[in-house]
């Protein structure tokens, strides 16, 4: 089958109803009545799939969570690819999903016939001798990581319950899906490097190949040994233990393993980025060659612990994590002399203590400003204590390349992203970038993205603000407008058809463009729409409606030559103020008479051209001005006549003459008025 375009893939059939399978691209039946819980991801449920062109093919589909932005770019890259060690992604798109009554994103994968590698049901078939582990387990998964890395992709969803046997004989091991939500969103602190684990799940970003190798090390350890001593611990406890003891000691504990396996665990779980194994070193190990051993170097520990919120902290990074989670208590500790004494004498970090002391002095001189705020001071202090950790401000934390997904998760799940917005407006990202070690490469594009986001947030115009940031930073996020939220609109080509689809069931008094749709169009429509948005934002009702109609007409002209009968009817019903803006009654009546005919054509460009025709506007204006001039002339003449009649009345001596004069004046006024009405109408 030729590859379908992104738009057609997203605009799949919606004819399925409850108790009927959803149909993707006219080919894949997804049975809502046949869940496969053993293949669920934490954020996506699995269901049975039937390929109409290949009935015997074993497939399943993952149903994405509506409020999480999927990795659309990764879907595009991996679709149809057969990569060793990776579960094949067959197809993706949107379907009408009966259980929810809305369209939703789905991803179709090949069915892993051997089940999950850590599933108790497969335990007997997956027992391996230790000498088999490098080739049977490590090599295929490492190959998948390498192939993804070569495509500029990280998996960032490697964990024990996301590794499967593709075949019934349990010979082909593969990594599971990595596209149904933000990268790293479903990862626990156990499989994330300690610095990445301290970020909010939505803000971890794509991560690096080193992060994937770390997760691979944890996964291999659990597959080989059956468990880790940390599996039953909370994420918070895991993070603290890793900070205090180091990853290798925390995860592997005192468990005895074969010396060759100890070597790979030490290499992959090393917390020093300069010492951690890369793909090349891992390949050397797989091929049985020796490498210089990595020593189990424990994190530097303070001579005495610093007690904060019930935990005894023995290193600054652990304390930074604790401070970021409780700003109110953190500020008291930061201002306490005991904190700086601990840094200087117990930790031996005089430079850190000096930097924090400087921050305190600046804050005291700048009370009432941003630099004097407690939350700002905690942010800067945390950055001093742990410069390689995520950007952490109030309850918001992310790595800068995960900012977009962090904002999306906060907005769509929590209902607001106030702290994230402040990060941009206060330019806190610049401090994070400056604090990074010189060895860490910061993409220049990252600074551009943040500066652009700041400009969006500072603008009060329609099509800007946090909504513009939301769509700019999350290319795979569907339009969140309440008007079309049930349509799962991701591609700009699908926006007008979606509005057309919902037109019959929407309040016809609503305008078809709200703030979300305006921002969505501004982000994903590759044309200059600023004049349309300015008109749409006008306080004058008729100008706003003309702006709305002109934008939709422009989009149909560029994207959809086919008729949009429902949307045309919706827009046509809103044109009252535009029609009333014409001076001529004759013109208004003509528009009211002919608009229904144009609506039935379903052409917004034709409707707009007819209603807001420049020549018609000019002629209406000219006729109006001409009528005003005639009225002014007639009125002037009437005044002259009235003045003359007043003179006659003054001279008249009899009552009859006065009556005649009055009647003459009144008659003249009636005639003048009729002349004016005749000319105007």
Buried (B, 14 or more C-beta within 10 A) or exposed (E): EEEBEBBBBBBBBBEBEEEBBBBBBEBBBBBBEEBBEBBBBBBBBBBBBBBEEEEEEBBBBBBBBBBBBBBBEBBBBBBEEEBBBBBBBBBBBBBBBBBEEBBBBBBBBBBBBBBBBBBEEBEEBBEEEEEEBBEBBBBBBBBBBBBBBEEEBBBBBBBBBBBBBBEEEBEBBBBBBBBBBBBBBBBBBBBBBBBBBBBBBBBBBBBBBBBBBBBBBBBBBBBBBEEBBBEEBEBBBBBBBBBBBBBBBBBBEEBEBEEBBBBBBBBBBBBEBEBBBBBEBBBBBBEEEEEEEBEBBEBEBBEEBBEBEEBEBBBBBBBBBBBBBBBEBBBEBBBEEEBBEBBBBBBEBEEBBBBBBEBBEBBEEEEEEBBBBBBBBBBBBBBBBBBEBBBBBBBBBBBBBBBBBBBBBBBBEEEEBEBBBBBBEBEBBEBBBEBBEEEEEEEEEBBEBBBBBBEBBEEEBBBBBBBBBBBBBBBBBBBBBEBBBBBBBBBBBBBBBBBBBBBEEBEEEEBBBBBBBBBBBBBBBEEEBEEBBBBBBBEEBBBBBBBBBBBBBBBBBBBBEEBBBBBBBBBBEBBEBBBEBBBBEEBBEBBEEEBEEBBEEBBBBBBBBBBBEEEBBEEBEEBBEEBEEBBEEBBEEBEEBEEBBEEBBEEBEEEEEBEBBEEBBEEBBEEBBEBBEEBBE
